[in-house]
Amino acid sequence: MKLIIYLILIYLVYKVIKTWMTPSAYSGKKEYGSTGQLDDVMIKDPVCGVYFPKKDGIYLNSDGRDLYFCSTECRDRFVDSISKK
Ligand SMILES: [Zn+2]
């Protein structure tokens, strides 16, 4: 009888681990937002201050810094502002 209980426990643990391993399980979780490790992390546009998913951002490398913008318009505004210095 104990063996059946162990098997049920192992099955439940397996199910939980499988859920963790599935990438879609991350989409609704916000506690990963500030780690910067996942693709769906939310970051702030330095020009207009809007928050957006990093994967949807426009990438720019400025002085060795990785910057992301919500649109090419914001990126261009940023490039303009630093070139005027
Ligand atoms: Zn913007």
PDB file of the backbone (N, CA, C, O) and the ligand in Angstrom, with CONECT records:
HET     ZN  A 101       1
ATOM      1  N   MET A   1       0.828  -1.218   0.000  1.00  0.00           N
ATOM      2  CA  MET A   1       0.000   0.000   0.000  1.00  0.00           C
ATOM      3  C   MET A   1       0.866   1.275   0.000  1.00  0.00           C
ATOM      4  O   MET A   1       0.524   2.258  -0.657  1.00  0.00           O
ATOM      5  N   LYS A   2       1.972   1.251   0.730  1.00  0.00           N
ATOM      6  CA  LYS A   2       2.882   2.410   0.760  1.00  0.00           C
ATOM      7  C   LYS A   2       3.481   2.706  -0.626  1.00  0.00           C
ATOM      8  O   LYS A   2       3.705   3.861  -0.987  1.00  0.00           O
ATOM      9  N   LEU A   3       3.728   1.654  -1.375  1.00  0.00           N
ATOM     10  CA  LEU A   3       4.319   1.806  -2.713  1.00  0.00           C
ATOM     11  C   LEU A   3       3.431   2.655  -3.616  1.00  0.00           C
ATOM     12  O   LEU A   3       3.921   3.478  -4.390  1.00  0.00           O
ATOM     13  N   ILE A   4       2.121   2.448  -3.509  1.00  0.00           N
ATOM     14  CA  ILE A   4       1.169   3.222  -4.327  1.00  0.00           C
ATOM     15  C   ILE A   4       1.239   4.707  -3.953  1.00  0.00           C
ATOM     16  O   ILE A   4       1.203   5.573  -4.827  1.00  0.00           O
ATOM     17  N   ILE A   5       1.338   4.994  -2.657  1.00  0.00           N
ATOM     18  CA  ILE A   5       1.441   6.387  -2.189  1.00  0.00           C
ATOM     19  C   ILE A   5       2.720   7.032  -2.746  1.00  0.00           C
ATOM     20  O   ILE A   5       2.699   8.178  -3.197  1.00  0.00           O
ATOM     21  N   TYR A   6       3.833   6.285  -2.710  1.00  0.00           N
ATOM     22  CA  TYR A   6       5.095   6.783  -3.277  1.00  0.00           C
ATOM     23  C   TYR A   6       4.963   7.074  -4.762  1.00  0.00           C
ATOM     24  O   TYR A   6       5.435   8.099  -5.253  1.00  0.00           O
ATOM     25  N   LEU A   7       4.308   6.148  -5.476  1.00  0.00           N
ATOM     26  CA  LEU A   7       4.136   6.329  -6.922  1.00  0.00           C
ATOM     27  C   LEU A   7       3.302   7.576  -7.228  1.00  0.00           C
ATOM     28  O   LEU A   7       3.604   8.318  -8.162  1.00  0.00           O
ATOM     29  N   ILE A   8       2.261   7.798  -6.441  1.00  0.00           N
ATOM     30  CA  ILE A   8       1.416   8.993  -6.629  1.00  0.00           C
ATOM     31  C   ILE A   8       2.237  10.253  -6.355  1.00  0.00           C
ATOM     32  O   ILE A   8       2.142  11.232  -7.095  1.00  0.00           O
ATOM     33  N   LEU A   9       3.035  10.227  -5.300  1.00  0.00           N
ATOM     34  CA  LEU A   9       3.894  11.372  -4.965  1.00  0.00           C
ATOM     35  C   LEU A   9       4.892  11.660  -6.079  1.00  0.00           C
ATOM     36  O   LEU A   9       5.073  12.809  -6.483  1.00  0.00           O
ATOM     37  N   ILE A  10       5.542  10.599  -6.575  1.00  0.00           N
ATOM     38  CA  ILE A  10       6.517  10.763  -7.657  1.00  0.00           C
ATOM     39  C   ILE A  10       5.839  11.332  -8.903  1.00  0.00           C
ATOM     40  O   ILE A  10       6.391  12.195  -9.586  1.00  0.00           O
ATOM     41  N   TYR A  11       4.639  10.838  -9.186  1.00  0.00           N
ATOM     42  CA  TYR A  11       3.881  11.334 -10.341  1.00  0.00           C
ATOM     43  C   TYR A  11       3.549  12.822 -10.181  1.00  0.00           C
ATOM     44  O   TYR A  11       3.670  13.591 -11.135  1.00  0.00           O
ATOM     45  N   LEU A  12       3.133  13.226  -8.981  1.00  0.00           N
ATOM     46  CA  LEU A  12       2.788  14.630  -8.734  1.00  0.00           C
ATOM     47  C   LEU A  12       4.021  15.528  -8.859  1.00  0.00           C
ATOM     48  O   LEU A  12       3.953  16.607  -9.448  1.00  0.00           O
ATOM     49  N   VAL A  13       5.143  15.075  -8.303  1.00  0.00           N
ATOM     50  CA  VAL A  13       6.402  15.831  -8.397  1.00  0.00           C
ATOM     51  C   VAL A  13       6.822  15.959  -9.861  1.00  0.00           C
ATOM     52  O   VAL A  13       7.246  17.024 -10.309  1.00  0.00           O
ATOM     53  N   TYR A  14       6.696  14.864 -10.590  1.00  0.00           N
ATOM     54  CA  TYR A  14       7.019  14.872 -12.025  1.00  0.00           C
ATOM     55  C   TYR A  14       6.154  15.891 -12.775  1.00  0.00           C
ATOM     56  O   TYR A  14       6.649  16.630 -13.626  1.00  0.00           O
ATOM     57  N   LYS A  15       4.865  15.921 -12.450  1.00  0.00           N
ATOM     58  CA  LYS A  15       3.948  16.862 -13.110  1.00  0.00           C
ATOM     59  C   LYS A  15       4.331  18.311 -12.830  1.00  0.00           C
ATOM     60  O   LYS A  15       4.310  19.156 -13.724  1.00  0.00           O
ATOM     61  N   VAL A  16       4.684  18.587 -11.565  1.00  0.00           N
ATOM     62  CA  VAL A  16       5.078  19.955 -11.171  1.00  0.00           C
ATOM     63  C   VAL A  16       6.358  20.361 -11.900  1.00  0.00           C
ATOM     64  O   VAL A  16       6.447  21.469 -12.430  1.00  0.00           O
ATOM     65  N   ILE A  17       7.353  19.463 -11.927  1.00  0.00           N
ATOM     66  CA  ILE A  17       8.622  19.756 -12.607  1.00  0.00           C
ATOM     67  C   ILE A  17       8.375  19.993 -14.098  1.00  0.00           C
ATOM     68  O   ILE A  17       8.952  20.904 -14.692  1.00  0.00           O
ATOM     69  N   LYS A  18       7.520  19.172 -14.693  1.00  0.00           N
ATOM     70  CA  LYS A  18       7.209  19.308 -16.115  1.00  0.00           C
ATOM     71  C   LYS A  18       6.567  20.666 -16.403  1.00  0.00           C
ATOM     72  O   LYS A  18       6.836  21.280 -17.435  1.00  0.00           O
ATOM     73  N   THR A  19       5.716  21.127 -15.485  1.00  0.00           N
ATOM     74  CA  THR A  19       5.083  22.442 -15.630  1.00  0.00           C
ATOM     75  C   THR A  19       6.136  23.551 -15.562  1.00  0.00           C
ATOM     76  O   THR A  19       6.079  24.515 -16.326  1.00  0.00           O
ATOM     77  N   TRP A  20       7.089  23.412 -14.650  1.00  0.00           N
ATOM     78  CA  TRP A  20       8.169  24.415 -14.521  1.00  0.00           C
ATOM     79  C   TRP A  20       9.032  24.474 -15.775  1.00  0.00           C
ATOM     80  O   TRP A  20       9.486  25.540 -16.189  1.00  0.00           O
ATOM     81  N   MET A  21       9.249  23.287 -16.375  1.00  0.00           N
ATOM     82  CA  MET A  21      10.129  23.208 -17.538  1.00  0.00           C
ATOM     83  C   MET A  21       9.473  23.741 -18.815  1.00  0.00           C
ATOM     84  O   MET A  21      10.166  24.067 -19.778  1.00  0.00           O
ATOM     85  N   THR A  22       8.161  23.827 -18.822  1.00  0.00           N
ATOM     86  CA  THR A  22       7.455  24.292 -20.016  1.00  0.00           C
ATOM     87  C   THR A  22       7.574  25.815 -20.123  1.00  0.00           C
ATOM     88  O   THR A  22       7.173  26.525 -19.201  1.00  0.00           O
ATOM     89  N   PRO A  23       8.117  26.327 -21.230  1.00  0.00           N
ATOM     90  CA  PRO A  23       8.347  27.780 -21.356  1.00  0.00           C
ATOM     91  C   PRO A  23       7.084  28.611 -21.204  1.00  0.00           C
ATOM     92  O   PRO A  23       7.145  29.714 -20.661  1.00  0.00           O
ATOM     93  N   SER A  24       5.941  28.116 -21.667  1.00  0.00           N
ATOM     94  CA  SER A  24       4.698  28.891 -21.598  1.00  0.00           C
ATOM     95  C   SER A  24       4.259  29.154 -20.160  1.00  0.00           C
ATOM     96  O   SER A  24       3.478  30.071 -19.905  1.00  0.00           O
ATOM     97  N   ALA A  25       4.756  28.356 -19.226  1.00  0.00           N
ATOM     98  CA  ALA A  25       4.398  28.537 -17.820  1.00  0.00           C
ATOM     99  C   ALA A  25       4.958  29.843 -17.267  1.00  0.00           C
ATOM    100  O   ALA A  25       4.456  30.347 -16.262  1.00  0.00           O
ATOM    101  N   TYR A  26       5.974  30.394 -17.892  1.00  0.00           N
ATOM    102  CA  TYR A  26       6.592  31.628 -17.413  1.00  0.00           C
ATOM    103  C   TYR A  26       5.768  32.870 -17.759  1.00  0.00           C
ATOM    104  O   TYR A  26       5.842  33.882 -17.062  1.00  0.00           O
ATOM    105  N   SER A  27       4.990  32.791 -18.827  1.00  0.00           N
ATOM    106  CA  SER A  27       4.361  33.981 -19.398  1.00  0.00           C
ATOM    107  C   SER A  27       3.537  34.780 -18.389  1.00  0.00           C
ATOM    108  O   SER A  27       3.529  36.010 -18.440  1.00  0.00           O
ATOM    109  N   GLY A  28       2.848  34.105 -17.478  1.00  0.00           N
ATOM    110  CA  GLY A  28       1.994  34.818 -16.543  1.00  0.00           C
ATOM    111  C   GLY A  28       2.681  35.210 -15.254  1.00  0.00           C
ATOM    112  O   GLY A  28       2.055  35.830 -14.394  1.00  0.00           O
ATOM    113  N   LYS A  29       3.956  34.865 -15.089  1.00  0.00           N
ATOM    114  CA  LYS A  29       4.637  35.115 -13.819  1.00  0.00           C
ATOM    115  C   LYS A  29       5.433  36.410 -13.875  1.00  0.00           C
ATOM    116  O   LYS A  29       6.225  36.635 -14.790  1.00  0.00           O
ATOM    117  N   LYS A  30       5.204  37.260 -12.872  1.00  0.00           N
ATOM    118  CA  LYS A  30       5.860  38.563 -12.880  1.00  0.00           C
ATOM    119  C   LYS A  30       7.096  38.605 -11.986  1.00  0.00           C
ATOM    120  O   LYS A  30       7.876  39.554 -12.064  1.00  0.00           O
ATOM    121  N   GLU A  31       7.289  37.586 -11.133  1.00  0.00           N
ATOM    122  CA  GLU A  31       8.426  37.622 -10.215  1.00  0.00           C
ATOM    123  C   GLU A  31       9.776  37.461 -10.917  1.00  0.00           C
ATOM    124  O   GLU A  31      10.827  37.701 -10.323  1.00  0.00           O
ATOM    125  N   TYR A  32       9.732  37.046 -12.203  1.00  0.00           N
ATOM    126  CA  TYR A  32      10.974  36.913 -12.966  1.00  0.00           C
ATOM    127  C   TYR A  32      11.337  38.227 -13.680  1.00  0.00           C
ATOM    128  O   TYR A  32      12.395  38.334 -14.300  1.00  0.00           O
ATOM    129  N   GLY A  33      10.454  39.211 -13.583  1.00  0.00           N
ATOM    130  CA  GLY A  33      10.588  40.443 -14.359  1.00  0.00           C
ATOM    131  C   GLY A  33      11.882  41.198 -14.172  1.00  0.00           C
ATOM    132  O   GLY A  33      12.388  41.781 -15.131  1.00  0.00           O
ATOM    133  N   SER A  34      12.442  41.209 -12.965  1.00  0.00           N
ATOM    134  CA  SER A  34      13.606  42.051 -12.726  1.00  0.00           C
ATOM    135  C   SER A  34      14.935  41.309 -12.832  1.00  0.00           C
ATOM    136  O   SER A  34      15.990  41.920 -12.659  1.00  0.00           O
ATOM    137  N   THR A  35      14.910  40.007 -13.113  1.00  0.00           N
ATOM    138  CA  THR A  35      16.155  39.252 -13.158  1.00  0.00           C
ATOM    139  C   THR A  35      16.947  39.544 -14.423  1.00  0.00           C
ATOM    140  O   THR A  35      18.175  39.459 -14.416  1.00  0.00           O
ATOM    141  N   GLY A  36      16.259  39.886 -15.511  1.00  0.00           N
ATOM    142  CA  GLY A  36      16.943  40.182 -16.760  1.00  0.00           C
ATOM    143  C   GLY A  36      17.424  38.966 -17.507  1.00  0.00           C
ATOM    144  O   GLY A  36      18.127  39.100 -18.508  1.00  0.00           O
ATOM    145  N   GLN A  37      17.068  37.789 -17.053  1.00  0.00           N
ATOM    146  CA  GLN A  37      17.551  36.557 -17.679  1.00  0.00           C
ATOM    147  C   GLN A  37      16.625  36.053 -18.776  1.00  0.00           C
ATOM    148  O   GLN A  37      17.080  35.430 -19.735  1.00  0.00           O
ATOM    149  N   LEU A  38      15.332  36.317 -18.643  1.00  0.00           N
ATOM    150  CA  LEU A  38      14.368  35.756 -19.581  1.00  0.00           C
ATOM    151  C   LEU A  38      14.038  36.754 -20.685  1.00  0.00           C
ATOM    152  O   LEU A  38      14.169  37.966 -20.512  1.00  0.00           O
ATOM    153  N   ASP A  39      13.608  36.216 -21.825  1.00  0.00           N
ATOM    154  CA  ASP A  39      13.316  37.038 -22.990  1.00  0.00           C
ATOM    155  C   ASP A  39      12.100  37.941 -22.792  1.00  0.00           C
ATOM    156  O   ASP A  39      12.015  39.013 -23.391  1.00  0.00           O
ATOM    157  N   ASP A  40      11.159  37.507 -21.951  1.00  0.00           N
ATOM    158  CA  ASP A  40       9.932  38.279 -21.811  1.00  0.00           C
ATOM    159  C   ASP A  40       9.993  39.283 -20.661  1.00  0.00           C
ATOM    160  O   ASP A  40       8.960  39.725 -20.158  1.00  0.00           O
ATOM    161  N   VAL A  41      11.214  39.641 -20.249  1.00  0.00           N
ATOM    162  CA  VAL A  41      11.381  40.615 -19.173  1.00  0.00           C
ATOM    163  C   VAL A  41      10.904  41.998 -19.642  1.00  0.00           C
ATOM    164  O   VAL A  41      11.114  42.382 -20.793  1.00  0.00           O
ATOM    165  N   MET A  42      10.263  42.732 -18.734  1.00  0.00           N
ATOM    166  CA  MET A  42       9.782  44.077 -19.062  1.00  0.00           C
ATOM    167  C   MET A  42      10.898  45.086 -18.776  1.00  0.00           C
ATOM    168  O   MET A  42      11.494  45.064 -17.699  1.00  0.00           O
ATOM    169  N   ILE A  43      11.178  45.960 -19.729  1.00  0.00           N
ATOM    170  CA  ILE A  43      12.175  47.007 -19.521  1.00  0.00           C
ATOM    171  C   ILE A  43      11.600  48.367 -19.902  1.00  0.00           C
ATOM    172  O   ILE A  43      10.584  48.466 -20.590  1.00  0.00           O
ATOM    173  N   LYS A  44      12.287  49.418 -19.430  1.00  0.00           N
ATOM    174  CA  LYS A  44      11.786  50.780 -19.615  1.00  0.00           C
ATOM    175  C   LYS A  44      12.510  51.469 -20.771  1.00  0.00           C
ATOM    176  O   LYS A  44      13.734  51.416 -20.894  1.00  0.00           O
ATOM    177  N   ASP A  45      11.717  52.107 -21.598  1.00  0.00           N
ATOM    178  CA  ASP A  45      12.262  52.928 -22.672  1.00  0.00           C
ATOM    179  C   ASP A  45      12.884  54.187 -22.045  1.00  0.00           C
ATOM    180  O   ASP A  45      12.183  54.931 -21.360  1.00  0.00           O
ATOM    181  N   PRO A  46      14.196  54.444 -22.267  1.00  0.00           N
ATOM    182  CA  PRO A  46      14.831  55.616 -21.637  1.00  0.00           C
ATOM    183  C   PRO A  46      14.365  56.945 -22.224  1.00  0.00           C
ATOM    184  O   PRO A  46      14.612  57.995 -21.632  1.00  0.00           O
ATOM    185  N   VAL A  47      13.698  56.920 -23.372  1.00  0.00           N
ATOM    186  CA  VAL A  47      13.248  58.158 -24.013  1.00  0.00           C
ATOM    187  C   VAL A  47      11.853  58.548 -23.547  1.00  0.00           C
ATOM    188  O   VAL A  47      11.665  59.647 -23.025  1.00  0.00           O
ATOM    189  N   CYS A  48      10.874  57.672 -23.726  1.00  0.00           N
ATOM    190  CA  CYS A  48       9.486  58.026 -23.405  1.00  0.00           C
ATOM    191  C   CYS A  48       9.015  57.438 -22.079  1.00  0.00           C
ATOM    192  O   CYS A  48       7.934  57.786 -21.603  1.00  0.00           O
ATOM    193  N   GLY A  49       9.821  56.539 -21.467  1.00  0.00           N
ATOM    194  CA  GLY A  49       9.484  56.006 -20.148  1.00  0.00           C
ATOM    195  C   GLY A  49       8.451  54.892 -20.144  1.00  0.00           C
ATOM    196  O   GLY A  49       7.963  54.499 -19.085  1.00  0.00           O
ATOM    197  N   VAL A  50       8.115  54.384 -21.320  1.00  0.00           N
ATOM    198  CA  VAL A  50       7.123  53.307 -21.433  1.00  0.00           C
ATOM    199  C   VAL A  50       7.794  51.965 -21.129  1.00  0.00           C
ATOM    200  O   VAL A  50       8.950  51.743 -21.489  1.00  0.00           O
ATOM    201  N   TYR A  51       7.050  51.069 -20.459  1.00  0.00           N
ATOM    202  CA  TYR A  51       7.538  49.714 -20.213  1.00  0.00           C
ATOM    203  C   TYR A  51       7.036  48.789 -21.318  1.00  0.00           C
ATOM    204  O   TYR A  51       5.881  48.880 -21.733  1.00  0.00           O
ATOM    205  N   PHE A  52       7.915  47.894 -21.795  1.00  0.00           N
ATOM    206  CA  PHE A  52       7.539  46.983 -22.875  1.00  0.00           C
ATOM    207  C   PHE A  52       8.382  45.721 -22.759  1.00  0.00           C
ATOM    208  O   PHE A  52       9.426  45.740 -22.106  1.00  0.00           O
ATOM    209  N   PRO A  53       7.947  44.607 -23.388  1.00  0.00           N
ATOM    210  CA  PRO A  53       8.744  43.366 -23.341  1.00  0.00           C
ATOM    211  C   PRO A  53      10.049  43.546 -24.098  1.00  0.00           C
ATOM    212  O   PRO A  53      10.066  44.049 -25.221  1.00  0.00           O
ATOM    213  N   LYS A  54      11.152  43.125 -23.465  1.00  0.00           N
ATOM    214  CA  LYS A  54      12.483  43.299 -24.050  1.00  0.00           C
ATOM    215  C   LYS A  54      12.574  42.715 -25.457  1.00  0.00           C
ATOM    216  O   LYS A  54      13.216  43.289 -26.336  1.00  0.00           O
ATOM    217  N   LYS A  55      11.919  41.559 -25.661  1.00  0.00           N
ATOM    218  CA  LYS A  55      12.009  40.891 -26.963  1.00  0.00           C
ATOM    219  C   LYS A  55      11.353  41.710 -28.081  1.00  0.00           C
ATOM    220  O   LYS A  55      11.673  41.514 -29.254  1.00  0.00           O
ATOM    221  N   ASP A  56      10.434  42.633 -27.730  1.00  0.00           N
ATOM    222  CA  ASP A  56       9.769  43.468 -28.729  1.00  0.00           C
ATOM    223  C   ASP A  56      10.497  44.801 -28.936  1.00  0.00           C
ATOM    224  O   ASP A  56      10.104  45.602 -29.784  1.00  0.00           O
ATOM    225  N   GLY A  57      11.555  45.033 -28.158  1.00  0.00           N
ATOM    226  CA  GLY A  57      12.231  46.318 -28.200  1.00  0.00           C
ATOM    227  C   GLY A  57      13.165  46.464 -29.386  1.00  0.00           C
ATOM    228  O   GLY A  57      13.569  45.482 -30.009  1.00  0.00           O
ATOM    229  N   ILE A  58      13.502  47.730 -29.687  1.00  0.00           N
ATOM    230  CA  ILE A  58      14.489  48.056 -30.718  1.00  0.00           C
ATOM    231  C   ILE A  58      15.830  48.161 -30.007  1.00  0.00           C
ATOM    232  O   ILE A  58      16.001  48.990 -29.113  1.00  0.00           O
ATOM    233  N   TYR A  59      16.786  47.317 -30.407  1.00  0.00           N
ATOM    234  CA  TYR A  59      18.077  47.255 -29.715  1.00  0.00           C
ATOM    235  C   TYR A  59      19.045  48.315 -30.232  1.00  0.00           C
ATOM    236  O   TYR A  59      19.109  48.609 -31.426  1.00  0.00           O
ATOM    237  N   LEU A  60      19.796  48.878 -29.279  1.00  0.00           N
ATOM    238  CA  LEU A  60      20.862  49.808 -29.651  1.00  0.00           C
ATOM    239  C   LEU A  60      22.029  49.637 -28.675  1.00  0.00           C
ATOM    240  O   LEU A  60      21.828  49.588 -27.462  1.00  0.00           O
ATOM    241  N   ASN A  61      23.229  49.549 -29.203  1.00  0.00           N
ATOM    242  CA  ASN A  61      24.414  49.509 -28.348  1.00  0.00           C
ATOM    243  C   ASN A  61      25.045  50.889 -28.351  1.00  0.00           C
ATOM    244  O   ASN A  61      25.543  51.356 -29.376  1.00  0.00           O
ATOM    245  N   SER A  62      25.019  51.540 -27.184  1.00  0.00           N
ATOM    246  CA  SER A  62      25.546  52.891 -27.059  1.00  0.00           C
ATOM    247  C   SER A  62      26.640  52.916 -25.997  1.00  0.00           C
ATOM    248  O   SER A  62      26.368  52.662 -24.823  1.00  0.00           O
ATOM    249  N   ASP A  63      27.880  53.221 -26.398  1.00  0.00           N
ATOM    250  CA  ASP A  63      29.026  53.253 -25.477  1.00  0.00           C
ATOM    251  C   ASP A  63      29.148  51.958 -24.674  1.00  0.00           C
ATOM    252  O   ASP A  63      29.466  51.994 -23.485  1.00  0.00           O
ATOM    253  N   GLY A  64      28.897  50.821 -25.313  1.00  0.00           N
ATOM    254  CA  GLY A  64      29.006  49.531 -24.649  1.00  0.00           C
ATOM    255  C   GLY A  64      27.817  49.156 -23.797  1.00  0.00           C
ATOM    256  O   GLY A  64      27.805  48.090 -23.182  1.00  0.00           O
ATOM    257  N   ARG A  65      26.807  50.024 -23.749  1.00  0.00           N
ATOM    258  CA  ARG A  65      25.593  49.719 -22.986  1.00  0.00           C
ATOM    259  C   ARG A  65      24.545  49.130 -23.916  1.00  0.00           C
ATOM    260  O   ARG A  65      24.406  49.557 -25.062  1.00  0.00           O
ATOM    261  N   ASP A  66      23.805  48.143 -23.410  1.00  0.00           N
ATOM    262  CA  ASP A  66      22.697  47.561 -24.166  1.00  0.00           C
ATOM    263  C   ASP A  66      21.434  48.348 -23.869  1.00  0.00           C
ATOM    264  O   ASP A  66      20.960  48.364 -22.732  1.00  0.00           O
ATOM    265  N   LEU A  67      20.890  48.999 -24.880  1.00  0.00           N
ATOM    266  CA  LEU A  67      19.675  49.796 -24.691  1.00  0.00           C
ATOM    267  C   LEU A  67      18.572  49.254 -25.591  1.00  0.00           C
ATOM    268  O   LEU A  67      18.821  48.769 -26.694  1.00  0.00           O
ATOM    269  N   TYR A  68      17.346  49.351 -25.086  1.00  0.00           N
ATOM    270  CA  TYR A  68      16.178  48.907 -25.850  1.00  0.00           C
ATOM    271  C   TYR A  68      15.136  50.015 -25.861  1.00  0.00           C
ATOM    272  O   TYR A  68      14.908  50.685 -24.854  1.00  0.00           O
ATOM    273  N   PHE A  69      14.514  50.196 -27.010  1.00  0.00           N
ATOM    274  CA  PHE A  69      13.502  51.246 -27.175  1.00  0.00           C
ATOM    275  C   PHE A  69      12.202  50.645 -27.676  1.00  0.00           C
ATOM    276  O   PHE A  69      12.193  49.601 -28.329  1.00  0.00           O
ATOM    277  N   CYS A  70      11.078  51.336 -27.353  1.00  0.00           N
ATOM    278  CA  CYS A  70       9.764  50.813 -27.724  1.00  0.00           C
ATOM    279  C   CYS A  70       9.531  50.928 -29.219  1.00  0.00           C
ATOM    280  O   CYS A  70       8.717  50.189 -29.772  1.00  0.00           O
ATOM    281  N   SER A  71      10.232  51.844 -29.888  1.00  0.00           N
ATOM    282  CA  SER A  71      10.040  52.017 -31.323  1.00  0.00           C
ATOM    283  C   SER A  71      11.307  52.609 -31.928  1.00  0.00           C
ATOM    284  O   SER A  71      12.167  53.124 -31.214  1.00  0.00           O
ATOM    285  N   THR A  72      11.411  52.529 -33.262  1.00  0.00           N
ATOM    286  CA  THR A  72      12.569  53.118 -33.947  1.00  0.00           C
ATOM    287  C   THR A  72      12.581  54.632 -33.759  1.00  0.00           C
ATOM    288  O   THR A  72      13.645  55.252 -33.759  1.00  0.00           O
ATOM    289  N   GLU A  73      11.382  55.237 -33.596  1.00  0.00           N
ATOM    290  CA  GLU A  73      11.279  56.685 -33.374  1.00  0.00           C
ATOM    291  C   GLU A  73      12.005  57.089 -32.093  1.00  0.00           C
ATOM    292  O   GLU A  73      12.766  58.056 -32.081  1.00  0.00           O
ATOM    293  N   CYS A  74      11.762  56.331 -31.001  1.00  0.00           N
ATOM    294  CA  CYS A  74      12.424  56.621 -29.730  1.00  0.00           C
ATOM    295  C   CYS A  74      13.930  56.394 -29.832  1.00  0.00           C
ATOM    296  O   CYS A  74      14.718  57.154 -29.270  1.00  0.00           O
ATOM    297  N   ARG A  75      14.324  55.345 -30.552  1.00  0.00           N
ATOM    298  CA  ARG A  75      15.759  55.072 -30.734  1.00  0.00           C
ATOM    299  C   ARG A  75      16.418  56.242 -31.458  1.00  0.00           C
ATOM    300  O   ARG A  75      17.490  56.704 -31.067  1.00  0.00           O
ATOM    301  N   ASP A  76      15.752  56.723 -32.535  1.00  0.00           N
ATOM    302  CA  ASP A  76      16.300  57.839 -33.301  1.00  0.00           C
ATOM    303  C   ASP A  76      16.398  59.108 -32.451  1.00  0.00           C
ATOM    304  O   ASP A  76      17.366  59.861 -32.553  1.00  0.00           O
ATOM    305  N   ARG A  77      15.372  59.335 -31.599  1.00  0.00           N
ATOM    306  CA  ARG A  77      15.401  60.500 -30.706  1.00  0.00           C
ATOM    307  C   ARG A  77      16.576  60.402 -29.735  1.00  0.00           C
ATOM    308  O   ARG A  77      17.235  61.399 -29.440  1.00  0.00           O
ATOM    309  N   PHE A  78      16.835  59.166 -29.233  1.00  0.00           N
ATOM    310  CA  PHE A  78      17.946  58.973 -28.313  1.00  0.00           C
ATOM    311  C   PHE A  78      19.276  59.220 -29.017  1.00  0.00           C
ATOM    312  O   PHE A  78      20.161  59.888 -28.482  1.00  0.00           O
ATOM    313  N   VAL A  79      19.406  58.667 -30.234  1.00  0.00           N
ATOM    314  CA  VAL A  79      20.638  58.852 -31.024  1.00  0.00           C
ATOM    315  C   VAL A  79      20.868  60.336 -31.287  1.00  0.00           C
ATOM    316  O   VAL A  79      21.992  60.827 -31.188  1.00  0.00           O
ATOM    317  N   ASP A  80      19.774  61.056 -31.628  1.00  0.00           N
ATOM    318  CA  ASP A  80      19.873  62.501 -31.841  1.00  0.00           C
ATOM    319  C   ASP A  80      20.360  63.224 -30.595  1.00  0.00           C
ATOM    320  O   ASP A  80      21.233  64.089 -30.670  1.00  0.00           O
ATOM    321  N   SER A  81      19.781  62.859 -29.428  1.00  0.00           N
ATOM    322  CA  SER A  81      20.104  63.560 -28.191  1.00  0.00           C
ATOM    323  C   SER A  81      21.559  63.354 -27.771  1.00  0.00           C
ATOM    324  O   SER A  81      22.180  64.265 -27.224  1.00  0.00           O
ATOM    325  N   ILE A  82      22.115  62.140 -28.026  1.00  0.00           N
ATOM    326  CA  ILE A  82      23.511  61.944 -27.626  1.00  0.00           C
ATOM    327  C   ILE A  82      24.478  62.510 -28.654  1.00  0.00           C
ATOM    328  O   ILE A  82      25.615  62.834 -28.310  1.00  0.00           O
ATOM    329  N   SER A  83      24.049  62.640 -29.926  1.00  0.00           N
ATOM    330  CA  SER A  83      24.937  63.198 -30.938  1.00  0.00           C
ATOM    331  C   SER A  83      25.040  64.712 -30.851  1.00  0.00           C
ATOM    332  O   SER A  83      25.946  65.314 -31.428  1.00  0.00           O
ATOM    333  N   LYS A  84      24.092  65.335 -30.116  1.00  0.00           N
ATOM    334  CA  LYS A  84      24.115  66.792 -29.953  1.00  0.00           C
ATOM    335  C   LYS A  84      25.071  67.251 -28.858  1.00  0.00           C
ATOM    336  O   LYS A  84      25.330  68.448 -28.728  1.00  0.00           O
ATOM    337  N   LYS A  85      25.603  66.309 -28.061  1.00  0.00           N
ATOM    338  CA  LYS A  85      26.479  66.672 -26.965  1.00  0.00           C
ATOM    339  C   LYS A  85      27.772  67.321 -27.476  1.00  0.00           C
ATOM    340  O   LYS A  85      28.633  67.694 -26.679  1.00  0.00           O
TER     341      LYS A  85
HETATM  342 ZN    ZN A 101       9.450  54.982 -26.511  1.00  0.00          ZN2+
END
